[in-house]
Amino acid sequence: GTRPLMDQGPLDTALAWRRADQTEIAAQQTALLRRHIKQAMHGAFYREKLTKLAMSPADITSLADLRHLPLTSRQDLNNDGHLFQAVVEQDIVDIALTSGTTGTPVQVPYTRNDLTRLAVNEAIAFWGAGVRPGHRFLVCVTLDRCFIAGLAYYSGLVELGAGAIRSGAGQLARQWQLIQQLRPTGLIGVPSFLLQIADWGREHGYEPRRMGIESLITIGEPIRRPDFTLTILGRELTEAWGAPIHVSYGATELETGISECRQGRGGHVHPELSLVEIIDEQGKPVADGEPGELVVTPLGVEGFPLIRLRTGDISLVHRAPSPCGWQTPRIGPIEGRLAQRLKVRGTTIYPEVIFQTLQQIPAIEASYIEVRAAYDLSDLVTVVIGSRLPLDKKEVEALLQAQLRVRLTVEQHALEEVEKTMAGGHKTKKFFDFRPERK
C-alpha cells in the first residue's frame, strides 16, 4: 500500500502532500490531530480543559470535529504559559521567548524533535519560494536573546542545503561588507530594514540592483494588500533590490511558519504541520474568502503543543489551487490586529491602513498611533509623525481623510523624539492604546 504521508522524508513528504488527493490529506490530518491532542493533554492546561468537556482524542473522527475543541487565547498563554508544557524538563533543549508585544513574554520550550520540525517547516517554505541548494542568504534577523525567527530561518536553510550568513539586524555598514564579501543570492529581514540597507548602499556609492540579489524573504511588516498587490513600502523594496518579495508569517508559540511561494498569492499552509481556521467575533467559522481572525493549530509539536490558538490577526483563507500548482490552502495578507481595530465615527479601520497611507509621503520617516476612548463609542486617534523636514500637517490630515474617509488628528514631533518613543524591546512599537478597557 501507499506509505503514510507523514512517514516519508521531509522534502518528499512536502511534495507528496501537495500531490495527494484531498480526501487522503483530510484523513491523515485527522490522524495527526488525534496524535497532537494526545500530546497536548500531557500538559495540565488542556488535560483539565478537555476532561471538563469529557473529550478525548478518540472523539476526533474528522476535521469537522476541530471546531468542538476549545479555543486558546493569548491571555491563556500570558496567564498560564507553564501549564501548556507537555514534556519533562530533561526533554527541553531550547527555550524561546515571545516578543511580549501583547503581554508578558511567554516561555516556549522546544524539544529536539520540535527543532527538527521547525527546520523542516522552513525548508519547505524556502523550497516553495524557489530557494535551492547552493543559494546563499544573508539572514538579517537576530539569532540571540531567546528569539526564534533567526534560528528558524537558519535551520531551514541548512535543512534545505542552502547557505546561511548569520548577520543579524542592525549595523548597515557591516551588512554591506558581508554582501560584498560573501555575495548572498537573497536577503531575509524586516522590510523597512532591508530598504534601509539599500538606501545606505546607494548613499555610499553601491548599487543594490547589481549585487546579485535574486530573492527577498520578509517578516514582521505587512507589505501586501488583501488583493496581493504590494504596498508602497513593498514596491520601493523590490525596486531597490530588483528582486521579488516572498512574505512569511509566524509566531514563536506556533513553532510554524506560513510563507508565500514564487507567485506571491498568499502564504501556503503546510497541511502536515498545521491546521488553520478563520472565525468571527463569536468564534464561529466564516465562509471561505471572508475575513476574520486567524486561528492556528500547529500539528506535531511536543514541548508546547497548542490547540486552536487565536492569533488576533485578521486574514482570510484561499482554497483554490495556487498558480504555482500546489493544492494547499493559502492565507491572505494580514489586514490588521483584532486588538488594534479602531472605530472612528462609525467607520472601522486598522492601523496598518494608516501606515500604508503615510508611506505616500516620503518625508515622513517615522510614525506611530495613539488611541484613546471617546464618549460617543468612537475612538480618538492621533497620528504622530516624525521628519527631518517641515511638513504641513493639514495636508497629511487631508490625505488620510481622502483615503480613509474619516478625519484623524496629526501631530508632527522631532524625528529623534518619535524614534525614541517607538524604540525599546524586540519590536518597534507603533501602536499605543490608552483605552481603559484595552489595558
C-alpha positions as CSV (number, residue, x, y, z in Angstrom):
1,G,0.0,0.0,0.0
2,T,0.9,3.7,-0.1
3,R,3.2,4.9,2.7
4,P,1.6,7.3,5.1
5,L,2.5,10.8,4.0
6,M,3.9,11.7,7.4
7,D,6.4,8.8,7.3
8,Q,8.4,9.8,4.3
9,G,11.5,12.0,4.1
10,P,10.9,15.7,4.8
11,L,11.0,17.1,1.3
12,D,9.5,14.0,-0.2
13,T,6.7,14.4,2.4
14,A,6.1,18.0,1.4
15,L,5.8,17.2,-2.3
16,A,3.6,14.2,-1.6
17,W,1.2,16.2,0.5
18,R,0.9,18.7,-2.4
19,R,0.2,15.9,-4.9
20,A,-2.2,13.9,-2.7
21,D,-5.9,13.6,-3.1
22,Q,-7.7,16.0,-0.8
23,T,-9.7,13.1,0.8
24,E,-6.5,11.3,1.7
25,I,-5.0,14.5,3.1
26,A,-8.0,15.1,5.3
27,A,-7.9,11.5,6.6
28,Q,-4.2,11.8,7.5
29,Q,-4.7,15.3,9.0
30,T,-7.4,13.8,11.3
31,A,-4.9,11.1,12.5
32,L,-2.3,13.8,13.1
33,L,-4.8,15.9,15.0
34,R,-5.7,13.0,17.3
35,R,-2.0,12.4,17.9
36,H,-1.5,16.1,18.6
37,I,-4.4,16.3,21.1
38,K,-3.0,13.3,23.0
39,Q,0.4,15.1,23.3
40,A,-1.3,18.4,24.3
41,M,-3.1,16.6,27.2
42,H,0.3,15.8,28.7
43,G,0.2,19.5,29.7
44,A,-2.1,20.5,32.6
45,F,-3.9,23.2,30.7
46,Y,-5.5,21.0,28.0
47,R,-5.8,18.0,30.3
48,E,-8.1,20.0,32.5
49,K,-10.0,21.7,29.7
50,L,-10.7,18.6,27.7
51,T,-11.5,16.5,30.8
52,K,-14.2,19.0,31.8
53,L,-15.6,18.8,28.3
54,A,-15.5,15.0,28.5
55,M,-13.4,15.0,25.3
56,S,-10.6,12.7,24.3
57,P,-8.5,12.2,21.1
58,A,-10.8,9.3,20.1
59,D,-13.6,11.7,19.7
60,I,-11.9,13.3,16.7
61,T,-13.3,11.3,13.7
62,S,-13.0,14.0,11.1
63,L,-11.6,17.5,10.7
64,A,-15.1,18.9,11.2
65,D,-14.6,17.9,14.9
66,L,-11.9,20.5,15.2
67,R,-14.5,23.2,15.9
68,H,-15.7,21.4,19.0
69,L,-12.3,21.8,20.7
70,P,-11.8,24.9,22.9
71,L,-10.2,28.0,21.5
72,T,-6.9,29.2,23.1
73,S,-6.3,32.9,23.7
74,R,-3.1,34.7,24.1
75,Q,-4.4,35.7,27.5
76,D,-4.3,32.0,28.4
77,L,-0.7,31.9,27.4
78,N,0.1,35.0,29.3
79,N,-1.6,33.8,32.5
80,D,-0.9,30.1,32.4
81,G,2.0,29.6,30.0
82,H,3.8,27.0,32.2
83,L,0.6,24.8,32.1
84,F,1.0,24.2,28.4
85,Q,4.3,22.4,28.7
86,A,3.8,18.8,27.7
87,V,7.2,17.2,28.3
88,V,9.6,16.8,31.2
89,E,12.4,19.3,31.8
90,Q,15.0,16.8,30.6
91,D,13.5,16.8,27.1
92,I,13.8,20.5,26.7
93,V,16.8,21.5,24.6
94,D,15.9,25.1,23.8
95,I,13.7,27.8,25.3
96,A,12.4,30.7,23.2
97,L,10.6,33.8,24.4
98,T,7.8,35.6,22.7
99,S,8.3,39.2,21.9
100,G,5.9,40.3,24.7
101,T,4.1,42.7,22.2
102,T,0.7,41.6,23.6
103,G,1.7,40.9,27.2
104,T,4.4,39.4,29.3
105,P,6.9,37.3,27.2
106,V,5.9,33.6,27.2
107,Q,8.5,30.8,27.6
108,V,8.2,28.3,24.8
109,P,10.1,25.1,25.3
110,Y,11.4,23.2,22.3
111,T,12.4,19.6,22.2
112,R,15.0,18.2,19.8
113,N,12.1,16.9,17.6
114,D,10.5,20.4,17.7
115,L,13.7,22.0,16.4
116,T,13.8,19.4,13.6
117,R,10.2,20.1,12.8
118,L,10.9,23.8,12.7
119,A,13.7,23.3,10.3
120,V,11.6,21.1,8.0
121,N,8.8,23.7,8.0
122,E,11.2,26.5,6.9
123,A,12.9,24.3,4.4
124,I,9.5,23.6,2.7
125,A,8.7,27.3,2.7
126,F,12.1,28.2,1.2
127,W,11.6,25.5,-1.5
128,G,8.2,26.9,-2.4
129,A,9.9,30.4,-2.8
130,G,12.4,29.0,-5.3
131,V,15.3,28.6,-2.9
132,R,17.6,25.6,-3.8
133,P,20.8,24.0,-2.6
134,G,23.7,26.3,-3.4
135,H,21.7,29.5,-2.9
136,R,23.0,31.7,-0.1
137,F,21.0,34.1,2.1
138,L,22.0,37.0,4.4
139,V,19.9,36.5,7.5
140,C,19.3,40.0,8.9
141,V,17.2,38.7,11.8
142,T,18.5,38.2,15.3
143,L,19.6,34.8,16.4
144,D,20.2,35.7,20.0
145,R,18.1,36.9,23.0
146,C,15.9,33.8,23.0
147,F,14.1,34.9,19.9
148,I,13.2,32.1,17.4
149,A,12.9,33.8,14.0
150,G,16.5,33.9,13.1
151,L,17.1,30.4,14.3
152,A,14.1,29.1,12.3
153,Y,15.4,30.7,9.0
154,Y,18.9,29.5,9.7
155,S,17.8,25.9,10.4
156,G,15.5,25.9,7.3
157,L,18.3,26.9,5.0
158,V,20.7,24.3,6.5
159,E,18.0,21.6,6.2
160,L,17.5,22.5,2.5
161,G,21.2,22.6,1.8
162,A,21.3,26.3,1.1
163,G,23.8,28.7,2.7
164,A,23.1,30.9,5.7
165,I,25.1,34.0,6.5
166,R,24.2,34.8,10.2
167,S,24.5,38.6,10.0
168,G,21.6,39.6,12.4
169,A,19.9,43.0,12.4
170,G,21.5,46.5,12.6
171,Q,24.9,47.9,11.6
172,L,24.3,48.9,7.9
173,A,28.0,49.1,7.1
174,R,28.5,45.5,8.3
175,Q,25.6,44.3,6.1
176,W,27.2,45.8,3.1
177,Q,30.6,44.4,4.0
178,L,29.1,40.9,4.1
179,I,27.1,41.5,0.9
180,Q,30.3,42.4,-1.0
181,Q,32.5,39.8,0.6
182,L,30.1,36.7,0.6
183,R,27.8,37.6,-2.3
184,P,24.4,36.3,-1.0
185,T,21.7,35.5,-3.5
186,G,18.9,36.5,-1.1
187,L,18.1,38.6,1.9
188,I,15.9,37.8,4.9
189,G,14.6,40.6,7.2
190,V,12.0,43.2,8.2
191,P,11.0,45.1,5.0
192,S,11.9,48.6,6.4
193,F,15.3,47.4,7.4
194,L,16.1,45.7,4.1
195,L,15.1,49.1,2.5
196,Q,17.5,50.9,4.9
197,I,20.3,48.6,3.7
198,A,19.6,49.5,0.1
199,D,19.3,53.3,0.9
200,W,22.6,53.2,2.9
201,G,24.3,51.4,0.0
202,R,23.2,54.0,-2.6
203,E,24.3,56.8,-0.3
204,H,27.8,55.2,-0.1
205,G,28.2,54.5,-3.8
206,Y,26.8,51.0,-4.1
207,E,24.1,49.9,-6.5
208,P,21.8,47.3,-4.7
209,R,20.4,46.1,-8.0
210,R,23.9,45.0,-9.1
211,M,24.6,42.8,-6.1
212,G,23.1,39.6,-7.5
213,I,20.2,39.5,-5.0
214,E,17.5,37.3,-6.5
215,S,15.0,36.9,-3.7
216,L,13.8,38.8,-0.6
217,I,12.1,37.0,2.3
218,T,10.3,39.4,4.6
219,I,8.8,39.2,8.1
220,G,7.1,41.4,10.6
221,E,5.7,44.2,8.5
222,P,2.8,43.8,6.0
223,I,3.8,44.8,2.5
224,R,0.8,43.3,0.6
225,R,-2.8,44.5,0.4
226,P,-5.7,42.0,0.6
227,D,-5.7,41.8,-3.2
228,F,-2.0,40.7,-3.1
229,T,-0.7,44.0,-4.6
230,L,2.4,45.5,-3.0
231,T,2.1,48.5,-0.7
232,I,4.3,51.5,-1.3
233,L,6.9,50.0,1.0
234,G,6.8,46.7,-0.9
235,R,7.2,48.4,-4.2
236,E,10.1,50.5,-3.0
237,L,11.8,47.4,-1.6
238,T,11.5,45.3,-4.7
239,E,12.6,48.2,-6.9
240,A,15.6,48.9,-4.7
241,W,17.0,45.4,-5.0
242,G,15.5,44.4,-8.3
243,A,14.2,41.2,-6.7
244,P,10.8,39.6,-5.9
245,I,9.5,39.5,-2.4
246,H,8.2,36.5,-0.5
247,V,6.3,37.3,2.7
248,S,6.5,35.0,5.6
249,Y,4.2,34.8,8.7
250,G,4.7,33.1,12.0
251,A,4.8,33.4,15.8
252,T,7.2,31.9,18.4
253,E,4.5,30.0,20.2
254,L,3.1,28.4,16.9
255,E,6.5,26.9,16.0
256,T,5.2,27.0,12.4
257,G,5.7,29.5,9.6
258,I,3.3,30.3,6.7
259,S,5.1,31.6,3.6
260,E,4.5,32.7,0.1
261,C,5.6,30.8,-3.0
262,R,7.1,32.4,-6.0
263,Q,3.6,33.5,-7.2
264,G,3.1,35.8,-4.2
265,R,-0.6,34.9,-3.8
266,G,-0.8,34.2,-0.1
267,G,1.1,32.1,2.4
268,H,0.9,28.4,1.9
269,V,-0.2,26.4,4.9
270,H,1.7,23.1,5.3
271,P,-1.1,20.6,5.9
272,E,1.2,18.1,7.6
273,L,2.3,20.8,10.1
274,S,-0.8,22.9,10.9
275,L,-4.5,23.4,10.6
276,V,-5.9,26.9,10.0
277,E,-9.4,28.4,10.5
278,I,-10.9,31.8,10.1
279,I,-13.5,32.7,12.8
280,D,-15.8,35.7,13.5
281,E,-16.1,37.6,16.8
282,Q,-18.3,34.9,18.2
283,G,-15.8,32.2,17.5
284,K,-17.8,30.7,14.6
285,P,-16.2,29.8,11.3
286,V,-16.7,32.3,8.4
287,A,-17.2,31.4,4.8
288,D,-14.1,30.9,2.7
289,G,-13.0,34.2,1.2
290,E,-14.4,36.2,4.1
291,P,-12.0,38.0,6.5
292,G,-11.9,37.1,10.2
293,E,-9.5,36.1,13.0
294,L,-6.8,33.6,12.0
295,V,-6.8,30.5,14.3
296,V,-3.9,28.0,14.0
297,T,-3.4,24.5,15.4
298,P,0.2,23.5,14.9
299,L,0.4,19.8,14.4
300,G,3.2,17.5,15.7
301,V,4.6,19.8,18.4
302,E,6.0,18.1,21.6
303,G,7.1,20.7,24.1
304,F,4.4,23.4,23.8
305,P,1.5,21.9,21.8
306,L,-1.4,24.4,21.2
307,I,-4.9,23.8,20.1
308,R,-6.8,26.4,18.1
309,L,-4.7,29.4,19.1
310,R,-6.4,32.7,18.4
311,T,-3.7,34.8,16.8
312,G,-5.5,38.1,16.9
313,D,-4.6,38.7,13.3
314,I,-7.2,39.4,10.6
315,S,-6.9,37.5,7.4
316,L,-8.8,35.1,5.1
317,V,-8.2,31.7,3.6
318,H,-8.0,30.8,-0.1
319,R,-8.6,27.2,-1.0
320,A,-8.4,27.3,-4.8
321,P,-5.2,25.8,-6.2
322,S,-2.3,28.3,-6.3
323,P,-0.9,29.4,-9.7
324,C,2.3,27.5,-8.6
325,G,0.4,24.2,-8.8
326,W,0.3,23.5,-5.1
327,Q,-3.1,22.5,-3.8
328,T,-2.6,23.6,-0.2
329,P,-4.7,26.3,1.4
330,R,-3.3,29.8,1.5
331,I,-3.6,32.6,4.0
332,G,-4.1,36.1,2.6
333,P,-2.1,39.1,3.7
334,I,-2.6,40.1,7.3
335,E,-5.1,43.0,7.3
336,G,-4.7,44.1,10.9
337,R,-4.8,43.0,14.5
338,L,-8.1,42.5,16.2
339,A,-7.0,44.2,19.4
340,Q,-5.9,47.3,17.4
341,R,-9.2,47.7,15.5
342,L,-10.3,51.3,15.5
343,K,-13.9,52.6,15.4
344,V,-13.9,56.2,14.2
345,R,-17.3,57.9,13.6
346,G,-18.9,54.6,12.5
347,T,-16.0,53.5,10.3
348,T,-13.8,50.5,11.2
349,I,-10.1,50.9,10.3
350,Y,-6.9,49.2,11.2
351,P,-3.6,50.9,11.9
352,E,-1.8,49.3,9.0
353,V,-4.1,51.1,6.6
354,I,-3.0,54.4,8.2
355,F,0.7,53.5,8.0
356,Q,0.3,52.4,4.3
357,T,-1.2,55.8,3.5
358,L,1.6,57.6,5.2
359,Q,4.1,55.8,3.0
360,Q,2.9,58.0,0.2
361,I,4.7,60.9,1.8
362,P,8.5,60.1,1.6
363,A,9.4,62.9,4.0
364,I,7.7,61.0,6.9
365,E,10.5,58.9,8.3
366,A,8.8,57.5,11.4
367,S,5.2,57.4,12.7
368,Y,3.1,55.9,15.4
369,I,-0.6,56.0,16.5
370,E,-2.1,56.9,19.9
371,V,-5.7,55.9,20.5
372,R,-8.0,57.0,23.4
373,A,-11.6,56.3,24.2
374,A,-14.3,58.9,23.4
375,Y,-17.7,59.3,24.9
376,D,-19.7,58.5,21.7
377,L,-18.4,55.0,21.2
378,S,-15.8,56.4,18.8
379,D,-12.1,56.2,19.3
380,L,-9.9,59.3,19.4
381,V,-7.0,58.6,17.1
382,T,-3.8,60.7,17.0
383,V,-1.2,60.1,14.3
384,V,2.3,61.2,15.3
385,I,4.8,61.7,12.5
386,G,8.5,62.4,12.6
387,S,10.5,64.1,9.8
388,R,13.7,66.0,9.3
389,L,11.8,68.3,7.0
390,P,8.9,70.7,7.9
391,L,5.5,69.2,6.9
392,D,2.1,70.7,6.6
393,K,0.1,68.5,8.9
394,K,-3.1,69.8,7.3
395,E,-2.0,68.2,4.0
396,V,-1.3,64.9,5.9
397,E,-4.7,65.0,7.5
398,A,-6.4,65.7,4.1
399,L,-4.6,62.7,2.6
400,L,-5.7,60.4,5.4
401,Q,-9.3,61.7,5.2
402,A,-9.4,61.2,1.4
403,Q,-8.3,57.6,1.7
404,L,-9.8,56.5,5.0
405,R,-13.0,58.7,4.8
406,V,-12.5,59.8,8.4
407,R,-10.7,62.8,9.9
408,L,-7.8,62.0,12.1
409,T,-5.6,64.3,14.2
410,V,-2.0,64.6,13.0
411,E,0.9,65.8,15.2
412,Q,4.5,66.4,14.0
413,H,7.3,65.9,16.5
414,A,11.0,65.9,16.1
415,L,12.2,62.8,14.4
416,E,14.5,61.8,17.3
417,E,11.6,62.1,19.7
418,V,9.4,59.9,17.6
419,E,12.1,57.3,17.2
420,K,12.8,57.3,20.9
421,T,9.1,56.7,21.7
422,M,8.9,53.8,19.3
423,A,12.2,52.2,20.4
424,G,12.5,49.5,23.1
425,G,12.1,45.8,23.2
426,H,12.4,43.3,20.3
427,K,10.0,45.1,18.0
428,T,9.5,48.7,17.2
429,K,6.2,49.9,18.8
430,K,3.9,51.8,16.5
431,F,0.5,51.5,18.3
432,F,-0.2,53.0,21.8
433,D,-3.6,52.0,23.2
434,F,-4.8,54.2,26.0
435,R,-8.4,53.0,26.0
436,P,-9.1,51.8,29.6
437,E,-10.9,48.6,28.6
438,R,-7.9,47.6,26.4
439,K,-5.2,47.9,29.0
